[in-house]
């Protein structure tokens, strides 16, 4: 199983972590996207004491890198992908889709129809 999260995002930087139970992802590249546009990339391997304390690959599962957003209003739609894989991380309250498939966004903290909220 692969687990991870985006836990900090700003108009010019993004950070988080990715961990695999199968083997280390240290040194693997992650890419940040808004839609199909890559807005930055970095590597997994940043040490984080909180993740070391949790027993995740000795804590070397973090990432933090610069991004270049097309506009500040796109910040909630940034996702991170593990290069050459189908894995992606989305922000906890973001909705992934195209503008044509999203007619109305729910209030923050509510689930979309058919979606369970997990914390």
C-alpha positions in Angstrom: 0.0 0.0 0.0 1.1 3.6 -0.7 0.0 6.4 1.6 0.7 10.1 1.6 -0.6 13.6 1.9 -0.2 17.2 0.8 0.1 18.9 4.1 1.3 22.4 3.1 0.6 24.5 0.1 1.3 28.1 -0.7 1.2 30.0 -4.1 4.9 29.2 -4.6 5.6 26.0 -2.6 4.0 22.6 -1.8 5.0 20.0 0.7 3.8 16.6 1.9 4.9 13.0 2.1 4.5 9.6 0.3 5.3 6.2 1.9 5.2 2.7 0.4 5.0 -0.5 2.4 6.6 -2.4 -0.5 9.9 -0.4 -0.7 11.4 2.9 -0.3 10.4 5.8 -2.6 13.4 7.9 -1.5 14.8 9.7 -4.6 11.6 9.2 -6.7 10.3 12.3 -8.4 6.9 13.9 -7.6 5.1 16.3 -9.9 2.6 19.0 -9.1 -0.3 19.6 -11.5 -3.1 21.9 -12.1 -5.3 20.1 -14.6 -2.8 18.7 -17.3 -0.2 21.5 -16.6 2.9 20.5 -14.6 3.6 23.4 -12.3 6.7 22.0 -10.4 8.6 18.9 -9.3 10.7 17.6 -6.5 12.1 14.5 -4.9 10.9 12.3 -2.1 13.5 12.0 0.7 13.1 15.0 2.9 13.6 13.9 6.5 10.6 14.5 8.8 10.8 13.6 12.5 7.0 13.1 12.8 7.1 10.5 10.1 10.2 8.8 11.5 8.4 8.6 14.9 5.5 6.9 13.0 7.9 4.3 11.6 7.7 5.4 8.0 11.0 4.7 6.1 13.1 6.2 8.9 11.3 9.6 8.2 12.8 10.1 4.7 9.4 10.3 2.9 8.8 14.0 2.8 8.9 16.4 -0.2 8.9 20.2 -0.4 9.4 22.1 -3.7 8.6 25.2 -5.6 5.5 25.5 -7.8 4.5 28.1 -10.3 0.7 28.6 -10.4 -1.0 30.0 -13.4 -3.2 32.0 -11.0 -3.8 32.1 -7.2 -7.4 31.0 -7.6 -6.1 27.6 -8.9 -4.4 26.8 -5.6 -7.2 24.4 -4.3 -7.0 22.3 -7.5 -3.3 21.5 -7.2 -2.5 17.7 -7.0 0.8 15.8 -6.7 1.6 12.7 -8.7 4.3 10.1 -8.3 6.2 10.2 -11.6 5.5 7.2 -13.9 2.6 6.0 -11.8 -1.1 6.4 -11.5 -0.8 7.6 -7.9 -1.8 11.1 -7.1 -2.4 13.1 -3.9 -5.1 15.7 -3.6 -5.7 18.3 -1.0 -8.2 17.2 1.7 -11.0 19.5 0.7 -10.3 19.7 -3.0 -12.5 18.4 -5.8 -10.9 16.8 -8.8 -12.7 17.1 -12.1 -13.3 19.3 -15.1 -15.3 22.4 -15.0 -17.9 20.7 -17.2 -18.4 17.9 -14.6 -18.6 20.2 -11.5 -21.8 22.2 -11.4 -21.7 23.4 -7.8 -19.1 22.9 -5.1 -20.2 21.8 -1.6 -19.3 23.9 1.5 -15.9 23.1 2.9 -15.9 20.0 5.1 -19.0 18.4 3.4 -18.9 15.3 1.2 -20.0 15.1 -2.3 -23.0 12.7 -3.0 -21.7 9.1 -2.7 -18.4 10.2 -1.1 -17.4 9.4 2.4 -15.4 11.9 4.5 -12.4 10.4 6.3 -10.2 12.1 8.8 
